[in-house]
Amino acid sequence: MTMIKTSELRKLDVVNMEEGRYLGSVCDLDVDPDTGRVLALIVDEVRPFRFWGGRHADLEIPWKDVVLVGADVVLVKNRTWKR
């Protein structure tokens, strides 16, 4: 098992592997303070025209839906995630 630093995980592109759709980039992690385990990725979701006053919501993807963390990309399963 290869270890990755959280600082390296941030800003990786996140792609839905079933649709091949770019979801955004990792901007934060939800970590269990007791165990140190990652619970979810917080993704800065791509939203067109968000700079025109539209408030954007981050996408929370549970860690169980992460299929692969590569050097340049994180692949996730297709699910309905919380905003």
N, CA and C atoms as a LAMMPS dump frame, in Angstrom:
ITEM: TIMESTEP
0
ITEM: NUMBER OF ATOMS
249
ITEM: BOX BOUNDS ff ff ff
-5.0000000000000000e+02 5.0000000000000000e+02
-5.0000000000000000e+02 5.0000000000000000e+02
-5.0000000000000000e+02 5.0000000000000000e+02
ITEM: ATOMS id mol type element x y z
1 1 1 N 0.842 -1.174 0
2 1 2 C 0 0 0
3 1 3 C 0.893 1.244 0
4 2 1 N 0.626 2.154 -0.91
5 2 2 C 1.378 3.396 -1.01
6 2 3 C 0.692 4.465 -0.16
7 3 1 N 1.493 5.2 0.564
8 3 2 C 0.96 6.275 1.403
9 3 3 C 0.972 7.582 0.614
10 4 1 N -0.007 8.434 0.91
11 4 2 C -0.087 9.741 0.278
12 4 3 C -0.361 10.776 1.365
13 5 1 N 0.281 11.899 1.263
14 5 2 C 0.063 12.985 2.223
15 5 3 C -1.233 13.702 1.866
16 6 1 N -1.898 14.241 2.881
17 6 2 C -3.122 14.988 2.611
18 6 3 C -2.839 16.217 1.752
19 7 1 N -1.659 16.796 1.923
20 7 2 C -1.299 17.954 1.1
21 7 3 C -1.172 17.573 -0.371
22 8 1 N -0.818 16.319 -0.655
23 8 2 C -0.731 15.849 -2.042
24 8 3 C -2.116 15.513 -2.591
25 9 1 N -3.027 15.132 -1.714
26 9 2 C -4.379 14.77 -2.129
27 9 3 C -5.185 16.001 -2.528
28 10 1 N -4.918 17.106 -1.827
29 10 2 C -5.635 18.34 -2.149
30 10 3 C -5.277 18.8 -3.551
31 11 1 N -6.232 19.3 -4.225
32 11 2 C -6.13 19.835 -5.586
33 11 3 C -6.051 18.757 -6.677
34 12 1 N -6.145 17.477 -6.307
35 12 2 C -6.226 16.449 -7.34
36 12 3 C -7.587 16.544 -8.017
37 13 1 N -7.622 16.28 -9.314
38 13 2 C -8.882 16.256 -10.048
39 13 3 C -9.683 15.029 -9.639
40 14 1 N -10.998 15.182 -9.556
41 14 2 C -11.893 14.081 -9.204
42 14 3 C -12.778 13.788 -10.411
43 15 1 N -12.791 12.512 -10.824
44 15 2 C -13.54 12.101 -12.01
45 15 3 C -14.476 10.957 -11.639
46 16 1 N -15.719 11.07 -12.079
47 16 2 C -16.692 9.996 -11.93
48 16 3 C -16.34 8.956 -12.991
49 17 1 N -15.86 7.792 -12.579
50 17 2 C -15.335 6.823 -13.528
51 17 3 C -16.419 6.165 -14.374
52 18 1 N -17.653 6.145 -13.925
53 18 2 C -18.716 5.506 -14.694
54 18 3 C -19.231 6.395 -15.819
55 19 1 N -19.206 7.711 -15.614
56 19 2 C -19.659 8.645 -16.641
57 19 3 C -18.495 9.338 -17.329
58 20 1 N -17.308 9.229 -16.734
59 20 2 C -16.153 9.929 -17.275
60 20 3 C -16.243 11.429 -17.101
61 21 1 N -17.049 11.867 -16.138
62 21 2 C -17.31 13.292 -15.932
63 21 3 C -16.383 13.867 -14.864
64 22 1 N -15.798 15.013 -15.17
65 22 2 C -14.965 15.75 -14.216
66 22 3 C -15.874 16.398 -13.199
67 23 1 N -15.634 16.138 -11.908
68 23 2 C -16.484 16.675 -10.85
69 23 3 C -15.914 17.92 -10.19
70 24 1 N -14.612 18.083 -10.237
71 24 2 C -13.957 19.212 -9.588
72 24 3 C -12.633 18.76 -9.013
73 25 1 N -12.128 19.508 -8.036
74 25 2 C -10.858 19.132 -7.42
75 25 3 C -11.025 19.041 -5.905
76 26 1 N -10.216 18.202 -5.285
77 26 2 C -10.272 18.028 -3.836
78 26 3 C -9.854 19.333 -3.172
79 27 1 N -10.701 19.853 -2.292
80 27 2 C -10.354 21.086 -1.589
81 27 3 C -10.206 20.86 -0.088
82 28 1 N -10.743 19.736 0.407
83 28 2 C -10.66 19.472 1.842
84 28 3 C -10.968 18.007 2.098
85 29 1 N -10.751 17.581 3.331
86 29 2 C -11.043 16.215 3.75
87 29 3 C -11.872 16.256 5.022
88 30 1 N -12.775 15.304 5.163
89 30 2 C -13.491 15.105 6.417
90 30 3 C -12.798 13.94 7.112
91 31 1 N -12.173 14.216 8.256
92 31 2 C -11.368 13.222 8.959
93 31 3 C -11.965 12.968 10.344
94 32 1 N -12.047 11.696 10.735
95 32 2 C -12.49 11.337 12.076
96 32 3 C -11.383 11.73 13.058
97 33 1 N -11.664 12.632 13.998
98 33 2 C -10.612 13.108 14.902
99 33 3 C -10.095 12.029 15.862
100 34 1 N -10.907 11.018 16.136
101 34 2 C -10.49 9.962 17.055
102 34 3 C -9.57 8.936 16.408
103 35 1 N -9.871 8.59 15.156
104 35 2 C -9.106 7.532 14.487
105 35 3 C -8.123 8.054 13.455
106 36 1 N -8.355 9.277 12.957
107 36 2 C -7.506 9.823 11.897
108 36 3 C -7.863 9.307 10.522
109 37 1 N -8.927 8.532 10.416
110 37 2 C -9.346 7.989 9.116
111 37 3 C -10.102 9.039 8.31
112 38 1 N -9.881 8.998 7.008
113 38 2 C -10.605 9.901 6.111
114 38 3 C -12.026 9.373 5.939
115 39 1 N -13.005 10.22 6.198
116 39 2 C -14.406 9.845 6.051
117 39 3 C -14.964 10.243 4.692
118 40 1 N -14.496 11.389 4.179
119 40 2 C -15.027 11.887 2.91
120 40 3 C -14.065 12.878 2.283
121 41 1 N -14.172 12.983 0.967
122 41 2 C -13.473 14.02 0.22
123 41 3 C -14.437 15.181 0.036
124 42 1 N -13.966 16.384 0.204
125 42 2 C -14.76 17.568 -0.091
126 42 3 C -14.221 18.11 -1.41
127 43 1 N -15.099 18.171 -2.391
128 43 2 C -14.698 18.541 -3.751
129 43 3 C -15.261 19.908 -4.095
130 44 1 N -14.397 20.763 -4.602
131 44 2 C -14.803 22.075 -5.101
132 44 3 C -15.466 21.819 -6.443
133 45 1 N -16.78 21.743 -6.415
134 45 2 C -17.556 21.33 -7.579
135 45 3 C -17.498 22.362 -8.701
136 46 1 N -17.392 21.876 -9.923
137 46 2 C -17.406 22.744 -11.096
138 46 3 C -18.838 23.175 -11.355
139 47 1 N -19.038 24.493 -11.381
140 47 2 C -20.352 25.038 -11.697
141 47 3 C -20.169 26.189 -12.663
142 48 1 N -20.784 26.094 -13.815
143 48 2 C -20.643 27.19 -14.772
144 48 3 C -21.253 28.483 -14.228
145 49 1 N -20.587 29.562 -14.512
146 49 2 C -21.063 30.906 -14.182
147 49 3 C -21.177 31.164 -12.691
148 50 1 N -20.431 30.465 -11.859
149 50 2 C -20.528 30.688 -10.424
150 50 3 C -19.961 32.046 -10.017
151 51 1 N -19.138 32.646 -10.882
152 51 2 C -18.574 33.952 -10.548
153 51 3 C -19.579 35.074 -10.751
154 52 1 N -20.758 34.783 -11.283
155 52 2 C -21.789 35.796 -11.47
156 52 3 C -22.755 35.823 -10.3
157 53 1 N -22.231 35.7 -9.103
158 53 2 C -23.058 35.83 -7.917
159 53 3 C -23.671 34.546 -7.422
160 54 1 N -23.565 33.454 -8.164
161 54 2 C -24.133 32.193 -7.707
162 54 3 C -23.244 31.552 -6.654
163 55 1 N -23.792 31.261 -5.505
164 55 2 C -23.017 30.621 -4.442
165 55 3 C -22.89 29.143 -4.793
166 56 1 N -21.694 28.62 -4.718
167 56 2 C -21.531 27.216 -5.05
168 56 3 C -21.387 26.384 -3.791
169 57 1 N -21.844 25.164 -3.895
170 57 2 C -21.745 24.244 -2.765
171 57 3 C -20.678 23.205 -3.086
172 58 1 N -19.932 22.84 -2.074
173 58 2 C -18.951 21.777 -2.256
174 58 3 C -19.677 20.44 -2.272
175 59 1 N -19.05 19.479 -2.88
176 59 2 C -19.599 18.135 -2.996
177 59 3 C -18.874 17.249 -2.001
178 60 1 N -19.615 16.511 -1.179
179 60 2 C -19.02 15.615 -0.188
180 60 3 C -19.136 14.182 -0.69
181 61 1 N -17.998 13.559 -0.956
182 61 2 C -17.974 12.202 -1.49
183 61 3 C -17.424 11.267 -0.415
184 62 1 N -18.247 10.309 0.06
185 62 2 C -17.769 9.382 1.086
186 62 3 C -16.539 8.604 0.607
187 63 1 N -15.633 8.349 1.531
188 63 2 C -14.383 7.652 1.199
189 63 3 C -14.66 6.283 0.591
190 64 1 N -15.778 5.635 0.982
191 64 2 C -16.1 4.308 0.451
192 64 3 C -16.39 4.347 -1.05
193 65 1 N -16.684 5.526 -1.599
194 65 2 C -16.953 5.665 -3.03
195 65 3 C -15.701 5.978 -3.838
196 66 1 N -14.576 6.148 -3.168
197 66 2 C -13.307 6.396 -3.866
198 66 3 C -12.768 5.051 -4.345
199 67 1 N -12.526 4.957 -5.65
200 67 2 C -12.048 3.715 -6.246
201 67 3 C -10.526 3.715 -6.353
202 68 1 N -9.958 4.86 -6.75
203 68 2 C -8.523 4.929 -6.986
204 68 3 C -8.022 6.344 -6.734
205 69 1 N -6.899 6.432 -6.057
206 69 2 C -6.2 7.712 -5.901
207 69 3 C -4.909 7.568 -6.684
208 70 1 N -4.827 8.266 -7.804
209 70 2 C -3.642 8.204 -8.646
210 70 3 C -2.758 9.419 -8.44
211 71 1 N -1.736 9.521 -9.271
212 71 2 C -0.797 10.641 -9.179
213 71 3 C -1.45 11.966 -9.569
214 72 1 N -2.415 11.921 -10.492
215 72 2 C -3.027 13.145 -11.002
216 72 3 C -4.535 13.218 -10.827
217 73 1 N -5.148 12.099 -10.447
218 73 2 C -6.61 12.051 -10.448
219 73 3 C -7.121 11.111 -9.356
220 74 1 N -8.34 11.41 -8.896
221 74 2 C -9.066 10.528 -7.984
222 74 3 C -10.288 10.025 -8.748
223 75 1 N -10.438 8.704 -8.836
224 75 2 C -11.6 8.122 -9.497
225 75 3 C -12.616 7.713 -8.44
226 76 1 N -13.894 8.066 -8.687
227 76 2 C -14.96 7.746 -7.742
228 76 3 C -16.093 7.031 -8.457
229 77 1 N -16.873 6.263 -7.677
230 77 2 C -18.053 5.579 -8.197
231 77 3 C -19.169 6.584 -8.393
232 78 1 N -20.089 6.225 -9.263
233 78 2 C -21.241 7.073 -9.53
234 78 3 C -22.291 6.866 -8.455
235 79 1 N -22.497 7.869 -7.649
236 79 2 C -23.499 7.848 -6.586
237 79 3 C -24.108 9.24 -6.479
238 80 1 N -25.116 9.34 -5.664
239 80 2 C -25.681 10.652 -5.356
240 80 3 C -25.042 11.117 -4.055
241 81 1 N -24.386 12.249 -4.102
242 81 2 C -23.642 12.742 -2.959
243 81 3 C -24.271 14.003 -2.413
244 82 1 N -23.962 14.296 -1.131
245 82 2 C -24.48 15.495 -0.461
246 82 3 C -23.736 16.732 -0.924
247 83 1 N -24.452 17.82 -0.943
248 83 2 C -23.849 19.125 -1.185
249 83 3 C -23.873 19.873 0.1
